[in-house]
Amino acid sequence: MHGVVKNSMNISGGQIYWMLFAFEVGNTLLLTMTSAMHEAKQDAWMAMGVAGGTGVLITFIATRLSMMYPNQTFVEYSRTILGTWLGKLIVIPLLLQCYVDIGIIMRDFGDFIITALFRDTPIWVVVLLTLLVVLYLVIQGGLEGIGRCSEVIGPVILVMIVVLIGLDFGNIQWGELYPVYVDSGWRAIVQGSMMPISFFGESVMMLVLTAFLKNPQTKA
């Protein structure tokens, strides 16, 4: 039964890429930049670079760990590594993270939609309708449905970002980046990277997703 369920939710390397891309870019644009700019000021780009590098490292470690147990899901190989009871307990923080993230993301998304479009609409209406759309996608398509949806949404997000930056490129005041490092120092840069790292580090979900990749040894 487990094999049947797993095979019905296979996703490609491209799908998992766009899933992570859409998720991380959304978090970055809505939630993480302010903290980096507050702490590191004009060196916020350095703080984001530190956070991005850390996120890549976390993704790499999570993926490599999952690839060491190619025929097992995260729930299964956690028990293989840590034993039955500790292996089950280690899954709990990941589940809690998912539930907390859902609440934070839905609230921020609702606030954004209300501010931009529907200022007189109660936030619960926006959140409820969004949840219904998400539930429909998950029930009808499962993980593969999310992957296919990401293949459409991800490139659209990327094109939007590139176009917006391109149109605004002539207004960038490069002189505002100076002085580099002097005013902040490494402490402020590291402190500014903490909030973005907490979001980029959510790519630890590769611990779960790698098991559903088609040919994980070559696609991960």
C-alpha positions as CSV (number, residue, x, y, z in Angstrom):
1,M,0.0,0.0,0.0
2,H,2.8,2.4,0.9
3,G,4.5,1.7,-2.5
4,V,1.2,2.5,-4.4
5,V,0.7,5.8,-2.5
6,K,4.3,6.8,-3.0
7,N,4.3,6.0,-6.8
8,S,1.1,8.0,-7.2
9,M,2.8,11.1,-5.8
10,N,6.1,11.1,-7.9
11,I,7.4,14.5,-8.8
12,S,10.2,15.5,-11.2
13,G,13.3,17.5,-10.4
14,G,11.9,20.5,-12.2
15,Q,8.7,20.4,-10.2
16,I,10.5,20.3,-6.9
17,Y,12.7,23.2,-8.0
18,W,9.8,25.4,-8.9
19,M,8.0,24.3,-5.6
20,L,11.0,25.5,-3.5
21,F,11.5,28.6,-5.8
22,A,7.9,29.8,-5.4
23,F,7.8,29.2,-1.7
24,E,11.1,30.8,-0.9
25,V,10.7,33.8,-3.2
26,G,7.3,34.5,-1.7
27,N,8.7,34.5,1.8
28,T,11.6,36.6,0.9
29,L,9.6,39.4,-0.8
30,L,6.9,39.5,2.0
31,L,8.8,38.8,5.2
32,T,12.6,38.7,5.3
33,M,14.0,41.8,3.7
34,T,12.9,44.3,6.4
35,S,14.9,42.6,9.1
36,A,18.0,42.4,7.0
37,M,17.7,46.1,6.1
38,H,17.1,47.1,9.7
39,E,20.1,45.3,11.1
40,A,22.7,45.6,8.3
41,K,21.3,48.8,6.6
42,Q,23.1,49.4,3.2
43,D,24.9,46.0,3.7
44,A,21.6,44.2,3.7
45,W,22.6,42.6,0.4
46,M,25.5,40.9,2.2
47,A,23.2,39.7,4.9
48,M,20.9,38.2,2.3
49,G,23.9,36.6,0.6
50,V,24.9,34.9,3.9
51,A,21.3,33.7,4.4
52,G,21.1,32.4,0.8
53,G,24.4,30.5,1.2
54,T,23.2,29.0,4.4
55,G,19.9,28.0,2.8
56,V,21.7,26.2,0.0
57,L,23.9,24.4,2.5
58,I,20.8,23.2,4.5
59,T,19.2,22.1,1.2
60,F,22.3,20.1,0.2
61,I,22.6,18.4,3.6
62,A,18.9,17.5,3.8
63,T,18.9,16.1,0.2
64,R,22.1,14.1,0.7
65,L,20.8,12.6,3.9
66,S,17.6,11.5,2.2
67,M,19.5,10.0,-0.7
68,M,21.3,7.8,1.7
69,Y,18.0,6.0,2.3
70,P,16.5,6.0,-1.2
71,N,13.6,3.6,-0.5
72,Q,12.4,5.2,2.7
73,T,10.5,8.4,3.6
74,F,11.7,10.8,6.3
75,V,9.3,9.2,8.8
76,E,10.8,5.8,8.0
77,Y,14.5,6.5,7.9
78,S,14.3,8.7,11.0
79,R,13.4,5.6,12.9
80,T,16.1,3.6,11.1
81,I,18.7,6.1,12.3
82,L,17.4,7.0,15.8
83,G,15.3,4.1,16.8
84,T,11.5,3.7,17.0
85,W,10.6,6.2,19.7
86,L,13.2,8.9,19.2
87,G,12.7,8.6,15.4
88,K,9.0,9.3,15.9
89,L,9.7,12.3,18.2
90,I,12.0,13.9,15.8
91,V,9.2,14.2,13.3
92,I,7.1,16.3,15.6
93,P,9.1,19.6,15.2
94,L,8.8,19.3,11.5
95,L,5.0,18.9,11.7
96,L,4.7,21.8,14.2
97,Q,6.8,24.0,11.8
98,C,4.4,23.2,9.0
99,Y,1.3,24.2,11.0
100,V,3.0,27.4,12.3
101,D,4.1,28.3,8.7
102,I,0.6,27.8,7.4
103,G,-0.8,30.3,10.0
104,I,1.9,32.9,9.3
105,I,1.7,32.6,5.5
106,M,-2.1,32.8,5.4
107,R,-2.2,35.8,7.7
108,D,0.4,37.7,5.7
109,F,-1.2,36.7,2.4
110,G,-4.6,37.9,3.7
111,D,-3.2,41.2,4.9
112,F,-1.5,41.7,1.5
113,I,-4.6,40.9,-0.6
114,I,-6.8,43.2,1.6
115,T,-4.3,46.1,1.5
116,A,-3.8,45.8,-2.3
117,L,-7.3,44.9,-3.5
118,F,-10.2,44.4,-1.0
119,R,-9.8,46.9,1.8
120,D,-13.4,46.4,3.1
121,T,-13.3,42.6,3.0
122,P,-12.9,40.7,6.3
123,I,-9.6,38.8,6.4
124,W,-11.3,35.5,7.2
125,V,-13.1,35.6,3.9
126,V,-9.8,35.9,2.0
127,V,-8.2,33.2,4.1
128,L,-11.1,30.8,3.8
129,L,-11.4,31.1,0.1
130,T,-7.6,30.6,-0.3
131,L,-7.7,27.5,1.9
132,L,-10.6,26.1,-0.2
133,V,-8.5,26.5,-3.4
134,V,-5.5,24.9,-1.7
135,L,-7.6,22.0,-0.4
136,Y,-9.0,21.4,-3.8
137,L,-5.5,21.2,-5.3
138,V,-4.2,18.8,-2.6
139,I,-7.3,16.5,-2.7
140,Q,-7.4,16.3,-6.5
141,G,-3.8,16.2,-7.4
142,G,-1.8,15.5,-4.2
143,L,1.9,16.3,-4.3
144,E,2.1,15.8,-8.0
145,G,-0.7,18.4,-8.5
146,I,1.3,20.9,-6.4
147,G,4.4,20.2,-8.4
148,R,2.5,20.8,-11.7
149,C,0.9,23.9,-10.4
150,S,4.4,25.2,-9.3
151,E,5.7,24.6,-12.8
152,V,3.2,27.2,-14.0
153,I,3.3,29.7,-11.2
154,G,7.1,29.6,-10.6
155,P,8.1,30.9,-14.1
156,V,5.4,33.5,-13.9
157,I,6.8,34.8,-10.6
158,L,10.3,34.8,-12.1
159,V,9.3,36.7,-15.2
160,M,7.4,39.3,-13.0
161,I,10.4,39.9,-10.8
162,V,12.8,40.2,-13.8
163,V,10.4,42.6,-15.6
164,L,9.9,44.8,-12.5
165,I,13.6,45.0,-11.8
166,G,14.3,45.8,-15.4
167,L,11.8,48.6,-15.6
168,D,13.1,50.1,-12.3
169,F,16.8,49.5,-13.1
170,G,17.4,53.1,-14.2
171,N,16.1,54.4,-10.8
172,I,18.6,52.4,-8.7
173,Q,20.9,54.7,-6.8
174,W,24.1,52.6,-6.5
175,G,25.7,55.2,-4.3
176,E,23.4,54.2,-1.5
177,L,25.4,51.0,-1.1
178,Y,28.4,52.9,0.3
179,P,30.2,52.7,2.5
180,V,30.4,48.9,2.2
181,Y,30.8,47.0,5.5
182,V,32.3,49.9,7.5
183,D,29.0,51.1,9.1
184,S,27.7,47.7,10.0
185,G,30.5,45.1,10.5
186,W,30.2,41.4,10.6
187,R,28.0,41.3,13.7
188,A,25.2,43.4,12.1
189,I,25.4,41.4,8.9
190,V,25.1,38.1,10.7
191,Q,22.2,39.5,12.8
192,G,20.5,40.7,9.7
193,S,20.8,37.3,8.1
194,M,19.1,35.4,11.0
195,M,15.5,36.1,9.9
196,P,16.1,35.2,6.3
197,I,18.0,32.1,7.3
198,S,14.9,31.0,9.3
199,F,12.9,31.1,6.1
200,F,15.5,29.8,3.6
201,G,16.2,27.0,6.1
202,E,12.6,25.8,5.4
203,S,14.1,24.0,2.4
204,V,14.8,21.3,5.0
205,M,11.5,20.0,3.7
206,M,13.7,18.2,1.2
207,L,14.0,15.6,3.9
208,V,10.4,14.8,3.1
209,L,10.2,15.6,-0.6
210,T,13.2,13.7,-1.9
211,A,11.5,10.3,-1.3
212,F,8.9,11.3,-3.9
213,L,11.3,12.3,-6.6
214,K,11.5,10.3,-9.8
215,N,15.0,8.9,-10.0
216,P,16.3,10.8,-6.9
217,Q,19.9,9.7,-7.4
218,T,20.1,11.8,-10.6
219,K,17.4,14.4,-10.1
220,A,17.9,15.6,-6.6
